[in-house]
Amino acid sequence: MLVLAGAPALAQDAVLGAGDVIRVQVFGNPDLTLETRVSEGGSISYPLLGDVKVAGMNTATAEKRLAGMLETGGFVRNPQVNVTVVQLQSRQVSVLGAVHRPGRYPLESRRTLVDVLAVAGGINAEGGDTVQVLRTEGGKTTKTMVDLPSMMGAGTLEANSEILPGDVVYVERARKFYIYGEVQRPGVYRLERNMTVIQALTTGGGLTPRGTERGIRIKRRAEDGRVQVINAAHDDLVQPDDVVQVKESLF
């Protein structure tokens, strides 16, 4: 449940839709105070007025509509109506994957990809460079891949597109490589962009006294599932899930 009472006023600017919960108050008329959910048809059921269409309105517009209907109907003279968003369910984005606080978040106003990632606490230590944005429109789902370092490095935010209600933002985990054998710190490490074999060796702490740079092999799984063993040169690029083996010197 996403409670917005006491949240920033930006929530009040959101366009109301089915599933949203609002609180309606009329000054001096406590009997007309109501907390209700917007129906699938976009309406609320309000005392004296019956069904009132509010979907597609912000709170200010909904207040004017309710006030006008109360006054026109002769129920309240010069009514002062206040509409507050309690739960914003119709305009949400799901932020998943390697972020600090995955979950569903309200789009209180216009939000970009970077805005949404910030609301979710940013990318965590396991996060990679690539973000997927999944969007369903007209029954068809599309996927957009955003390379964050490229976007930031270019100095332009063209890929920092607006996030729409119902979008799913997924931050992929960083790709890994493995290194073992005659290195100081064998283990699993983050694969940095364009990492070479010699850089991978440095990441593993360098050679042990018994290791040799001449005996580096890479075990790599091909597309057909078979494992290839490659005699690696220092400037060869390491690929995701590569297993780098550093052999012992014979001398």
C-alpha positions, -999 to +999 in steps of 0.1 A: +000+000+000+014+034-010+003+061+014+008+097+003-008+116+031+018+141+042+039+136+011+051+166-010+024+187-026+035+174-060+012+144-054-018+167-055-009+177-091-011+141-103-040+132-126-065+109-108-073+075-122-089+042-113-076+027-080-065+060-065-078+068-030-088+103-022-102+122+008-129+148+003-136+174+029-161+203+029-154+231+053-180+234+080-197+201+069-180+172+086-208+148+075-196+153+039-160+141+047-153+109+028-123+087+019-130+067-012-114+049-041-118+059-077-137+031-095-127+013-126-151+036-144-133+067-131-159+078-106-164+082-069-197+077-050-203+109-030-231+117-005-259+137-020-244+137-054-241+100-063-215+090-089-191+118-098-165+114-125-130+125-114-106+104-135-084+125-157-086+155-133-061+168-108-072+175-073-079+212-080-102+204-109-120+177-088-125+202-060-142+226-085-164+199-099-176+187-065-181+223-052-201+232-083-223+202-080-229+208-043-239+244-049-259+238-080-279+210-062-287+234-034-269+213-008-242+237+004-239+274-002-205+286-014-188+252-005-151+251+002-140+216-010-106+201-003-095+169-021-064+151-009-046+122-025-042+093+000-030+066-023-018+071-058-023+037-075-031+046-111+002+063-119+030+041-107+063+028-120+080-004-110+117-001-103+134-035-101+168-051-101+200-037-087+187-006-069+188+002-032+150+003-028+132-018-054+095-013-055+066+006-070+066+044-069+041+070-077+046+093-107+036+124-088+044+146-117+066+143-149+096+121-141+126+110-162+146+078-160+172+095-138+145+109-115+130+075-110+163+058-103+170+085-077+137+079-060+146+042-057+178+051-039+201+048-069+220+019-083+235-004-057+270-019-056+258-049-077+244-027-104+257-026-140+257+001-166+226-009-185+190-001-176+160-016-193+127+003-197+097-019-204+066-002-217+032-017-227+010+002-250-019-012-269-012-047-257+023-046-271+054-044-249+086-027-260+120-027-244+144+001-245+180-003-234+198+027-219+236+027-214+240+051-185+278+058-188+274+066-225+245+089-217+264+107-190+297+107-208+282+122-239+271+152-219+235+149-233+205+134-217+186+125-249+182+089-235+169+103-202+133+099-215+101+105-195+089+075-176+051+068-180+026+051-157+029+014-159+065+014-170+090-011-156+125+001-150+150-028-145+186-022-136+208-052-147+234-066-124+270-059-133+286-086-154+313-107-137+344-126-145+364-151-125+401-153-119+420-181-101+454-198-100+486-179-092+471-146-083+471-128-049+433-125-046+414-152-067+377-147-068+347-132-087+350-096-098+330-069-116+338-068-153+345-032-162+340-019-197+367-029-222+387-046-195+418-063-208+435-095-195+463-075-178+437-053-161+419-084-149+452-097-135+457-064-117+422-066-102+431-100-088+460-085-070+487-094-094+508-125-096+520-146-068+557-153-066+551-185-085+528-171-112+537-161-147+521-138-172+530-162-200+506-188-187+472-171-188+443-189-202+406-180-205+378-205-203+349-191-222+315-207-229+305-204-266+270-199-278+265-237-284+273-243-247+308-257-253+337-244-232+366-230-252+401-227-238+420-196-251+456-187-247+452-151-237+474-121-247+477-092-223+455-069-244+427-094-251+394-082-239+377-102-210+341-111-217+312-117-193+315-149-172+351-156-185+372-177-162+408-164-162+434-190-151+469-179-142+493-208-143+524-215-123+558-207-137+579-237-146+611-219-135 
